[in-house]
Amino acid sequence: NNNIDPISDKEIIDTELILSDLNSLEKQMNNLKKKIRTEDKELKYQYGVMEKLYKALSDGKKVNELLDLNEKEKEIIKKLFLITSKPELFVCNVSESDLVNGNNFTKELETKFGNTNSKIIYISTLIESEISQLDDEDKIEFIKDLGISETGLSRLIKAGYNLLELITFFTIGPKEARAWTIEKGIQASKAAGKIHTDIEKGFIRAETISTSDYLNCQGEAGAKESGKLRIEGSDYIVQDGDIFNFRFNV
């Protein structure tokens, strides 16, 4: 059968994932039931959440489709590691002519499955293969001619980061520049701990430059001269693309 039917393909995958989650959840519920005593209110509440999920899965719903969950329920669900609780990223392999606007198949996917827990992007594996063989200058020109701003690989990485609520900060020194991945909403001192726990413990301040200011000012020296270097404290919420020089006591 050579018919293209992404909706049917997706529904088959969903069924397999739901069955897997039902199996996992049943085992976890049986284990938890053995631990529950009369006075264990928290464990009883957790079991109640699991029963709610089991019913939804049995009705053919994925966990990420449940919208009536409170924050406590969401925290419990995180610890269950159910596959259908995860956000979804659809990567549609399309022709060059469909790269910008998609096609009837991608529109079907967007109509049926597009929501806040999913992201749909279009790539052309043929185009990506051609791009990978070009040098940087030709690559930029080729991408512009296609009517897109970046490669499919870049869009795939960004979409994944956005769905997982991850951001990147940078450290730049004389020998190397390095990117660090953290969750959105993390404070500067916690971000410093990603590099080394000693930096977090002895945190004093974060000398901070945004990526755009760093590039526009042609480096750290230019950013300092232009007044674009900021001094941030431990409770500063890290922004995507921040460049840090952490000052700390050992």
C-alpha positions as CSV (number, residue, x, y, z in Angstrom):
1,N,0.0,0.0,0.0
2,N,1.7,3.2,-1.2
3,N,-1.1,5.6,-0.1
4,I,0.2,8.5,2.0
5,D,-2.0,8.9,5.1
6,P,-0.2,10.8,8.0
7,I,-3.4,10.9,10.1
8,S,-3.8,7.2,10.1
9,D,0.0,6.7,10.8
10,K,-0.3,9.1,13.7
11,E,-3.4,7.4,15.2
12,I,-1.6,4.0,15.0
13,I,1.4,5.4,16.8
14,D,-0.9,7.0,19.4
15,T,-2.6,3.7,20.1
16,E,0.7,1.9,20.6
17,L,1.9,4.7,23.0
18,I,-1.4,4.6,25.0
19,L,-1.2,0.8,25.4
20,S,2.4,1.2,26.6
21,D,1.3,3.8,29.1
22,L,-1.6,1.7,30.3
23,N,0.8,-1.2,31.0
24,S,3.3,1.1,32.8
25,L,0.6,2.8,34.9
26,E,-1.1,-0.5,35.9
27,K,2.3,-1.8,37.3
28,Q,2.9,1.5,39.2
29,M,-0.7,1.5,40.6
30,N,-0.3,-2.1,41.8
31,N,3.0,-1.2,43.5
32,L,1.6,1.9,45.1
33,K,-1.5,0.1,46.4
34,K,0.6,-2.2,48.5
35,K,2.2,0.8,50.2
36,I,-1.0,2.7,51.0
37,R,-2.2,2.7,54.6
38,T,-5.3,4.3,56.1
39,E,-3.5,7.5,57.2
40,D,-1.5,8.0,53.9
41,K,-3.4,10.9,52.5
42,E,-0.7,11.9,50.0
43,L,-0.4,8.4,48.6
44,K,-4.1,8.1,48.4
45,Y,-4.3,11.3,46.5
46,Q,-1.5,10.1,44.2
47,Y,-3.4,6.9,43.6
48,G,-6.5,8.9,42.7
49,V,-4.6,10.9,40.1
50,M,-3.3,7.6,38.6
51,E,-6.9,6.2,38.5
52,K,-7.9,9.4,36.6
53,L,-5.1,8.9,34.1
54,Y,-5.9,5.2,33.7
55,K,-9.5,6.0,32.8
56,A,-8.5,8.6,30.3
57,L,-6.0,6.3,28.6
58,S,-8.5,3.5,28.6
59,D,-10.9,5.9,26.7
60,G,-8.2,6.5,24.1
61,K,-7.0,9.9,25.4
62,K,-3.3,10.7,25.7
63,V,-2.2,12.4,29.0
64,N,-1.1,15.5,27.2
65,E,-4.6,16.0,26.0
66,L,-6.0,16.4,29.5
67,L,-6.6,20.0,30.2
68,D,-8.3,19.9,33.6
69,L,-5.2,19.1,35.6
70,N,-4.1,21.3,38.6
71,E,-0.4,21.9,39.5
72,K,-0.3,19.2,42.1
73,E,-1.6,16.6,39.6
74,K,0.9,17.8,37.0
75,E,3.8,17.3,39.5
76,I,2.6,13.8,40.2
77,I,2.3,13.0,36.5
78,K,5.9,14.1,35.8
79,K,7.2,11.4,38.2
80,L,5.2,8.7,36.4
81,F,7.3,9.1,33.2
82,L,4.4,8.3,30.9
83,I,5.2,8.6,27.2
84,T,1.9,10.3,26.2
85,S,2.4,13.1,28.8
86,K,5.3,14.4,26.7
87,P,4.9,17.3,24.2
88,E,4.9,16.2,20.5
89,L,7.0,17.5,17.6
90,F,5.9,16.6,14.1
91,V,8.6,16.8,11.4
92,C,7.1,16.7,8.0
93,N,9.3,15.7,5.1
94,V,8.0,17.8,2.1
95,S,9.2,18.8,-1.3
96,E,11.0,22.0,-2.0
97,S,7.9,23.7,-3.3
98,D,6.1,22.9,0.0
99,L,8.9,24.0,2.3
100,V,7.4,27.4,3.2
101,N,3.7,26.8,3.3
102,G,3.3,23.1,3.6
103,N,0.7,21.0,1.7
104,N,-2.6,19.3,2.2
105,F,-1.1,16.6,4.3
106,T,0.6,19.0,6.7
107,K,-2.6,21.1,6.9
108,E,-4.5,17.9,7.9
109,L,-2.0,17.3,10.7
110,E,-2.2,20.9,11.9
111,T,-6.0,20.8,11.9
112,K,-6.3,17.5,13.8
113,F,-3.3,17.6,16.1
114,G,-2.0,21.2,16.4
115,N,-2.2,22.4,20.0
116,T,-0.1,24.0,22.7
117,N,1.6,20.6,23.5
118,S,2.7,20.0,19.9
119,K,4.7,21.7,17.2
120,I,4.7,21.0,13.4
121,I,7.6,21.9,11.2
122,Y,8.4,21.3,7.6
123,I,11.8,20.1,6.3
124,S,13.0,18.7,3.0
125,T,15.6,16.0,3.5
126,L,16.7,16.5,-0.1
127,I,17.3,20.2,0.5
128,E,19.0,19.5,3.9
129,S,21.4,17.1,2.2
130,E,22.3,19.7,-0.4
131,I,22.8,22.4,2.3
132,S,25.1,20.2,4.2
133,Q,27.5,20.0,1.3
134,L,27.9,23.8,0.9
135,D,30.3,26.1,2.6
136,D,28.9,28.8,5.0
137,E,28.7,31.6,2.4
138,D,27.0,29.6,-0.2
139,K,24.7,28.0,2.4
140,I,23.3,31.5,3.4
141,E,22.7,32.4,-0.2
142,F,21.0,29.1,-0.9
143,I,18.7,29.4,2.1
144,K,17.6,32.9,1.1
145,D,16.8,31.7,-2.4
146,L,14.5,29.1,-0.9
147,G,12.5,31.8,0.9
148,I,13.5,30.5,4.4
149,S,15.6,32.1,7.1
150,E,17.4,29.0,8.5
151,T,18.0,25.3,7.8
152,G,15.5,22.7,8.7
153,L,18.0,21.3,11.3
154,S,18.1,24.7,13.1
155,R,14.3,24.9,13.1
156,L,14.1,21.3,14.4
157,I,16.5,22.1,17.3
158,K,14.7,25.4,18.2
159,A,11.3,23.7,18.1
160,G,12.6,21.0,20.4
161,Y,14.0,23.5,22.8
162,N,10.8,25.5,22.9
163,L,8.6,22.5,23.5
164,L,10.8,21.3,26.4
165,E,11.1,24.9,27.7
166,L,14.9,25.0,27.4
167,I,17.2,28.0,26.7
168,T,20.9,28.5,26.2
169,F,23.5,30.7,27.8
170,F,27.1,31.1,26.8
171,T,30.5,31.4,28.4
172,I,33.2,33.0,26.2
173,G,36.9,32.9,26.9
174,P,40.2,33.3,25.1
175,K,40.4,29.6,24.3
176,E,36.8,28.6,23.6
177,A,33.1,29.6,23.5
178,R,30.7,27.2,25.1
179,A,26.9,26.9,25.1
180,W,25.0,25.6,28.2
181,T,21.5,24.3,28.2
182,I,19.2,25.1,31.1
183,E,15.4,25.2,31.8
184,K,13.6,28.5,31.4
185,G,13.2,30.6,34.5
186,I,16.4,29.5,36.2
187,Q,18.3,32.1,38.3
188,A,21.9,33.2,37.5
189,S,23.4,31.4,40.5
190,K,21.7,28.1,39.5
191,A,22.9,28.5,35.9
192,A,26.4,29.0,37.3
193,G,26.0,25.7,39.1
194,K,25.6,24.0,35.7
195,I,29.3,24.8,35.0
196,H,30.5,23.8,38.5
197,T,28.9,23.5,41.9
198,D,31.7,25.7,43.4
199,I,30.7,28.6,41.2
200,E,27.1,28.4,42.5
201,K,28.2,28.1,46.1
202,G,30.6,31.1,45.9
203,F,28.5,33.2,43.5
204,I,29.1,36.9,43.7
205,R,27.8,38.4,40.5
206,A,27.2,37.7,36.8
207,E,28.8,40.0,34.2
208,T,26.1,39.8,31.5
209,I,25.9,40.7,27.8
210,S,23.1,39.7,25.4
211,T,24.1,37.9,22.3
212,S,22.7,40.7,20.1
213,D,24.7,43.3,22.0
214,Y,27.9,41.1,21.8
215,L,27.6,40.7,18.1
216,N,26.6,44.4,17.4
217,C,29.5,45.6,19.5
218,Q,31.9,43.1,18.0
219,G,32.8,41.4,21.2
220,E,33.2,41.9,25.0
221,A,35.4,45.0,24.8
222,G,33.0,46.8,22.5
223,A,30.1,45.9,24.6
224,K,31.8,47.3,27.7
225,E,32.6,50.5,25.9
226,S,29.0,50.9,24.8
227,G,27.7,50.3,28.2
228,K,26.0,47.0,27.2
229,L,27.7,44.9,29.9
230,R,25.3,44.5,32.9
231,I,26.0,43.4,36.4
232,E,23.4,40.9,37.6
233,G,22.8,39.3,41.0
234,S,22.1,35.7,42.0
235,D,18.3,36.1,41.6
236,Y,18.5,37.4,38.0
237,I,16.4,35.2,35.7
238,V,18.6,34.0,32.8
239,Q,17.4,35.0,29.3
240,D,18.0,33.0,26.2
241,G,21.3,33.9,24.6
242,D,22.8,35.6,27.7
243,I,26.6,35.6,27.7
244,F,28.1,35.3,31.3
245,N,31.3,35.9,33.1
246,F,30.6,34.6,36.6
247,R,32.5,36.1,39.5
248,F,32.7,33.9,42.6
249,N,34.7,33.0,45.8
250,V,36.1,29.6,46.2
